[in-house]
Amino acid sequence: MNFQDIILKLDEFWGKRGCVIQQPYDLEVGA
């Protein structure tokens, strides 16, 4: 399991509880 998998699991975990995880987009572009 890599970092991205962990983020997806956390997003799914909290998404089921009505919460939304705001991921910083600067990580996606490597800034």
C-alpha positions, 0 to 999 in steps of 0.5 A: 500500500502506497501513500495514494492508496492510504489517501483513497482509503481515508477519503472513502472512510470519511466519505461514508460519514458525510465528510469530505477530505480536501486534498491539496492540489499542489501535491498532484503537480509536485509543487 
